Amino acid sequence: MVRVNWTDQALDDIENIALFIEKDSPKYANIQVQRFFDKAEILATYPNAGRVVPELDQVHLRELFITL
């Protein structure tokens, strides 16, 4: 298992997304936040599961997409 490092910007974005969704539904805000962290767990367990971030082109930096 590898360590997933969250940027401050990523955590701020998640918080802002949660605050936006929370205006209509605290329940779904929590569900969405959990989805973000669940995806991160996939990367922690399977570090090659995501794609290489194209603009950085470093094999150790990966990203996963969440579809709704």
Backbone as CSV, one residue per row, in Angstrom:
resi,resn,N_x,N_y,N_z,CA_x,CA_y,CA_z,C_x,C_y,C_z
1,MET,0.854,-1.188,0.000,0.000,0.000,0.000,0.893,1.242,0.000
2,VAL,0.475,2.234,-0.766,1.219,3.489,-0.839,0.458,4.585,-0.109
3,ARG,1.149,5.666,0.105,0.533,6.808,0.785,-0.042,7.767,-0.250
4,VAL,-1.282,8.151,-0.047,-1.915,9.145,-0.909,-1.725,10.507,-0.258
5,ASN,-1.162,11.439,-0.992,-0.953,12.797,-0.491,-2.002,13.721,-1.083
6,TRP,-2.760,14.356,-0.229,-3.775,15.315,-0.666,-3.170,16.705,-0.680
7,THR,-3.393,17.442,-1.742,-2.957,18.841,-1.763,-3.955,19.669,-0.958
8,ASP,-3.502,20.802,-0.479,-4.404,21.710,0.227,-5.547,22.137,-0.694
9,GLN,-5.218,22.365,-1.963,-6.240,22.782,-2.931,-7.308,21.697,-3.095
10,ALA,-6.888,20.434,-3.159,-7.846,19.339,-3.307,-8.786,19.268,-2.105
11,LEU,-8.234,19.388,-0.910,-9.064,19.345,0.294,-10.006,20.545,0.369
12,ASP,-9.519,21.708,-0.031,-10.383,22.894,-0.085,-11.511,22.697,-1.095
13,ASP,-11.188,22.113,-2.238,-12.208,21.861,-3.262,-13.274,20.904,-2.748
14,ILE,-12.850,19.850,-2.071,-13.811,18.892,-1.513,-14.709,19.583,-0.496
15,GLU,-14.119,20.398,0.342,-14.908,21.123,1.338,-15.930,22.046,0.660
16,ASN,-15.508,22.748,-0.373,-16.424,23.648,-1.076,-17.533,22.900,-1.801
17,ILE,-17.202,21.765,-2.366,-18.221,20.931,-3.012,-19.235,20.474,-1.970
18,ALA,-18.734,20.022,-0.827,-19.629,19.565,0.236,-20.534,20.689,0.726
19,LEU,-19.984,21.873,0.900,-20.800,23.013,1.358,-21.875,23.369,0.343
20,PHE,-21.547,23.264,-0.935,-22.526,23.559,-1.977,-23.662,22.535,-1.970
21,ILE,-23.315,21.253,-1.926,-24.334,20.201,-1.934,-25.155,20.246,-0.647
22,GLU,-24.493,20.566,0.457,-25.142,20.590,1.771,-26.310,21.572,1.839
23,LYS,-26.275,22.597,1.001,-27.387,23.558,0.986,-28.704,22.874,0.663
24,ASP,-28.650,21.856,-0.192,-29.848,21.102,-0.554,-30.001,19.811,0.236
25,SER,-28.863,19.172,0.544,-28.957,17.872,1.198,-27.664,17.527,1.943
26,PRO,-27.669,17.660,3.252,-26.494,17.245,4.031,-26.157,15.764,3.811
27,LYS,-27.194,14.956,3.649,-26.987,13.520,3.430,-26.152,13.282,2.170
28,TYR,-26.534,13.912,1.061,-25.821,13.689,-0.191,-24.460,14.385,-0.218
29,ALA,-24.306,15.422,0.554,-22.993,16.047,0.694,-22.023,15.051,1.329
30,ASN,-22.475,14.378,2.373,-21.631,13.382,3.035,-21.327,12.205,2.113
31,ILE,-22.319,11.779,1.348,-22.111,10.673,0.411,-21.051,11.042,-0.621
32,GLN,-21.139,12.254,-1.150,-20.174,12.665,-2.170,-18.759,12.763,-1.598
33,VAL,-18.620,13.317,-0.430,-17.301,13.406,0.198,-16.731,12.003,0.407
34,GLN,-17.577,11.082,0.832,-17.112,9.708,1.038,-16.637,9.094,-0.268
35,ARG,-17.304,9.416,-1.371,-16.866,8.910,-2.687,-15.446,9.356,-3.010
36,PHE,-15.127,10.598,-2.700,-13.776,11.088,-2.959,-12.740,10.268,-2.199
37,PHE,-13.010,10.044,-0.917,-12.042,9.329,-0.106,-12.002,7.844,-0.434
38,ASP,-13.117,7.275,-0.877,-13.124,5.879,-1.325,-12.242,5.706,-2.559
39,LYS,-12.310,6.644,-3.489,-11.459,6.590,-4.678,-9.988,6.672,-4.293
40,ALA,-9.691,7.502,-3.316,-8.302,7.620,-2.869,-7.802,6.298,-2.301
41,GLU,-8.676,5.562,-1.659,-8.299,4.251,-1.126,-7.931,3.286,-2.247
42,ILE,-8.610,3.410,-3.387,-8.258,2.567,-4.532,-6.816,2.847,-4.942
43,LEU,-6.465,4.123,-5.018,-5.084,4.465,-5.373,-4.088,3.989,-4.322
44,ALA,-4.472,4.044,-3.068,-3.574,3.597,-2.004,-3.290,2.099,-2.138
45,THR,-4.316,1.345,-2.524,-4.173,-0.098,-2.649,-3.594,-0.506,-4.005
46,TYR,-4.024,0.187,-5.049,-3.590,-0.113,-6.419,-3.032,1.162,-7.057
47,PRO,-1.800,1.496,-6.773,-1.250,2.785,-7.200,-1.195,2.997,-8.710
48,ASN,-1.275,1.953,-9.491,-1.263,2.107,-10.948,-2.664,2.130,-11.537
49,ALA,-3.689,2.173,-10.686,-5.066,2.133,-11.166,-5.460,3.408,-11.892
50,GLY,-4.962,4.511,-11.468,-5.314,5.780,-12.093,-4.471,6.052,-13.323
51,ARG,-4.813,7.130,-14.004,-3.992,7.506,-15.151,-2.934,8.509,-14.699
52,VAL,-1.848,8.540,-15.421,-0.806,9.521,-15.152,-1.395,10.899,-15.450
53,VAL,-1.147,11.846,-14.569,-1.651,13.203,-14.764,-0.955,13.771,-16.006
54,PRO,-1.710,14.010,-17.092,-1.064,14.364,-18.362,-0.224,15.640,-18.321
55,GLU,-0.677,16.641,-17.613,0.070,17.896,-17.604,1.350,17.825,-16.777
56,LEU,1.485,16.793,-15.947,2.697,16.644,-15.138,3.604,15.543,-15.666
57,ASP,3.009,14.525,-16.314,3.746,13.438,-16.951,4.788,12.789,-16.038
58,GLN,4.359,12.478,-14.811,5.214,11.761,-13.869,4.465,10.499,-13.455
59,VAL,5.078,9.344,-13.663,4.372,8.072,-13.469,3.897,7.855,-12.034
60,HIS,4.481,8.510,-11.073,4.066,8.323,-9.680,2.914,9.259,-9.286
61,LEU,2.498,10.151,-10.180,1.358,11.031,-9.907,0.167,10.554,-10.727
62,ARG,-0.887,10.114,-10.047,-2.038,9.511,-10.704,-3.308,10.255,-10.354
63,GLU,-4.319,10.064,-11.200,-5.627,10.638,-10.927,-6.702,9.650,-11.323
64,LEU,-7.798,9.699,-10.591,-8.983,8.889,-10.890,-10.148,9.828,-11.060
65,PHE,-11.107,9.440,-11.877,-12.282,10.257,-12.099,-13.480,9.654,-11.389
66,ILE,-14.354,10.513,-10.916,-15.585,10.061,-10.273,-16.733,10.450,-11.200
67,THR,-17.497,9.459,-11.591,-18.656,9.740,-12.436,-19.912,9.605,-11.600
68,LEU,-20.859,10.413,-11.910,-22.119,10.379,-11.159,-23.221,9.793,-11.992
